[in-house]
Amino acid sequence: MKCPFCSYHDSRVVDSRSVEEGNSIRRRRECPKCGKRFTTYEKYEEAPLVVSKKDGRRELFDGKKLLAGLLKAFEKRPVSLEKVQEIADSVEREIRQRGESEIDSTIIGEIVMNHLEQTDQIAYVRFASVYRQFADVNNFMQELQRIMNKNNTVNS
């Protein structure tokens, strides 16, 4: 592995550990030339996953785009970055476990909403308002009422 600091052509592994529930390996490396340390991640190469959009377009699944959407939903909420990353990883794992090479964006949206509803209701409503594209306040209120009824049922 080439050193990112001095571009020396080699480095040695100082420490390795499993991360992301064993799906990748984090390696601490040290450059024998400049002595600086850096981190690399080794992950198995996954088959490409194509997302079918509502308008008929197809694009490659992008975990960073999923994470960005989740971060937007959780903005200013008392949920740690680690928890948001954990949700993104769980959603991606759920999608890939289906074993399909193409998945509809609506399925991804529903999986995300299931995770959000269990984690933070405000983040859920934020995501749902964008994802479901509520036509008016009445649609929005119906969704809020559904959540409130569900909470009342659980708390009774």
Residue pairs with C-beta under 8 A, 6 or more apart in sequence:
1 10
1 11
1 29
1 40
2 8
2 9
2 10
2 11
3 10
3 11
3 31
3 33
3 34
3 36
3 38
4 38
5 31
5 34
5 36
5 38
6 31
6 33
6 34
6 36
8 31
8 32
8 33
8 34
10 31
10 32
11 29
11 30
11 31
11 32
11 38
12 29
12 30
12 32
13 27
13 28
13 29
14 28
14 29
14 30
14 37
15 27
15 28
16 25
16 26
16 27
16 28
17 25
17 26
18 24
18 25
18 26
19 25
19 26
19 41
20 43
20 89
21 89
23 43
23 44
24 41
24 42
24 43
24 44
25 41
25 42
25 43
26 39
26 40
26 41
27 39
27 40
27 41
27 42
28 37
28 38
28 39
29 37
29 38
29 39
29 40
30 36
30 37
31 37
31 38
46 96
47 101
48 60
48 61
48 101
49 60
49 61
49 95
49 96
49 100
49 101
49 102
49 103
50 58
50 59
50 60
50 61
50 101
50 102
50 103
51 58
51 59
51 60
51 61
51 102
51 103
51 104
51 105
51 108
52 58
52 102
52 103
52 104
52 105
53 59
53 105
54 105
54 106
58 102
61 92
61 95
61 103
63 88
63 92
66 88
66 91
66 92
66 108
66 112
67 84
67 85
67 88
69 112
69 127
70 84
70 87
70 88
70 112
70 116
70 123
70 127
71 84
72 126
73 116
73 123
73 124
73 126
73 127
74 84
74 120
74 123
75 126
77 120
77 122
77 123
79 119
79 120
79 123
83 119
87 112
87 115
87 116
87 119
90 115
91 108
91 111
91 112
91 115
94 111
95 103
95 107
95 108
95 111
109 131
112 127
112 131
113 124
113 127
113 128
113 131
116 123
116 124
116 127
116 128
117 124
117 147
121 147
124 147
125 143
125 144
125 147
128 134
128 143
129 140
132 139
132 143
134 140
134 143
